[in-house]
Amino acid sequence: MTPNKNLKFYIKYFLPGLALILSLIAAAQFYSSKLNENDLKEVVGKVTLIKKDKFKHHKYADDRITIHIEGHSEPFYFLENNINYFNTIMENVTEGEIISIKHRTKLQSIIGSGSEFKIFKLSKKSIVLYNFENTKQHFWNVGKFLFWLSLGVWIFYIWLQIKFKAKKGSI
């Protein structure tokens, strides 16, 4: 079986490129899941605005909480699939209160392929409203999924390489 020209392109360039990108993103997720709380940057300040809003193109559900802190130009945001955390934060944090937010540094956000302003830990008066372990677990789960997906793409790519080389010498 000889692959056609389009299939050659996918086998030679697309599949390894996709597998490499997935592998790099998986590594970034694993990196973020291995951060310690002491590695994070802490911001303590007065809440000037807290609101539920939509993340980018999601149109059916409020899936993000945005928090503006006095003296910071960039808002901090909180994404979570578990609605209980949304309710806990919205019920316990109001405008004018002092809160503590831990988030990544600029370098950590570049290596970890994400935003510097994503909230990793949120507390108010030493009461933790969102635990750092929840964030780490999220990154770990995404990293595991992407690892297995990239491994599958790599195996499929190698299998196609072997299959077509055995039939026709080389692609």
Beta strands, then each sheet from edge to edge (+ up, - down):
strand 1: 41-53
strand 2: 64-69
strand 3: 76-79
strand 4: 98-103
strand 5: 119-124
strand 6: 127-130
sheet 1: 3+ 2- 1+ 4- 5+ 6-
end
